[in-house]
Amino acid sequence: MIKLENVVKVYATGEISLTALKGISMDIKPGEFVSIMGPSGCGKSTLMNILGCLDRMTSGKYILNGRDIS
């Protein structure tokens, strides 16, 4: 099971901040198939990197099989 609660990812470089994910919440239950779709630049890769534990979110909660990954 995957559960995201209010996940936010902000990239900050100097004085400029770019919000890649803004308050993403979702539940994926065992056996479900999900696709992540959207236009270029909408945060799909950022979300997948967080789900794969390749990147850390700025804030929010990520529960993977009952374990808090955030």
Secondary structure, DSSP 8 states (H G I E B T S, - for coil): -EEEEEEEEEEEETTEEEEEEEEEEEEE-TT--------TTSSHHHHHHHHTTSS--SEEEEEETTEE--
